[in-house]
Amino acid sequence: MTRVMLTLLAILLAAPAAAHHVGAYVPKDNAVTINFKQVKFSVQARKFDVALRLFETGALRAEMRAHAATLPAGLEDGTRAALAASDGPEVERRLMIFFAALARDLALEADRRLAEAGGTAESRAATGRKFLEAIWRYYNLVDFAVATRDNKTSVAIRLAFDEAETYVKPATGAAAPADPARLRPPLQRIAQVLSALIEVTPTQARRDS
Amino acid sequence: MTVAAEPHHWRVPPRWVLLVAVLSIACAEVAGASMARFKVELTRWARDAMLARPAVHGLVGVRDVDERILDEALVKFDAGLRLYHMHAEGMGLVIIATTMVAATVARAGVARRVIIALLTTGGAGYPVGYLVWSALIPAYGLERAKTIAEWLVWIPFGSATIVALWWLTGLIALRMIRP
């Protein structure tokens, strides 16, 4: 009896060994988002010469060129012209279009991947989750700019995103398991809303609220 | 008023224990230096190994998605090496200190030998778990590598250290009541 008690005590005392420090990961900006923030803050400080130099030498412009096929024509030239003309709102609008396009392309790609057969529900949910993270990383940068121009679009994106997230959350406790099959409609909605935003973006800021 | 100082006769733990402890510290120093010297090579190796196993890491072939996955795995790979360096250094000293207490407080016999053996193997083995975790990340992914390191190293060696430390704590408390 004593031995059993001692064994139980030893197990209880050693239980903390199952918990160990393995470090924490804080997602970092990539070259494009870093360059975006540099340009944005330079524009906010009205240092347009600095912003223009950062744009011309940074990853943002390179990425615009790489995605030229899916972006509105003249986006890069227009951004440079707006910077040269010290037109802050126009720079913001064009960068908003650029990141909206990046997020839309990711939503389309995610939808295409999820439409393909194969893989377990967990692996498909994990893929969907990673795409959602990438979409949000880009969209989040310009959500304020979107909301100030068209808050209905901003709300629509957020609602679709929230819905999509519920379908890819891993099962915990009483929560339902991930359901990647239901992820496609909100992804398609994100792509549609962002496409509409890219095609018809008013130059003048507007508040609907 | 005079207080008679209680005579302390600290006993040195067995030589093999000291050897293991000092070896652990030496390995930690070598690992720390190697980590700094070969940082680029190690990162490149880990990245290439991960790219060679896209399914294991859930890579989807889209740069905007994959770069975050690779970055997290590389950060954890590096963290594993750093944590090995720090834990092996620290646990080397913990082994020396705790086994010295055990050798002094515990009466000669099975209990003392077992406590010292648990403290030494647990203390020297536990940090190796970080090295194992780090080395397995490129081939098995973050979670699977962590599970393997847990069951292979962290839980058995960590448990050994914790059990031995509580045992030693109990012995010290007992000596206070019944010197």
Interface residues (C-beta under 8 A of the other chain):
Chain A: A10 L13 A14 P16 A17 A18 H20 H21 V22 G23 Y25 P27 K28 N30 L102 L106 E109 R113 S123 A126 T127 K130 F131 E133 A134 R137 Y138
Chain B: G58 V60 V62 D64 V65 E67 R68 I69 D71 E72 V75 K76 A79 G80 R82 L83 G129 W133 K146 E150 W154 I155 G158 S159 A160 T161 I162 V163 W166
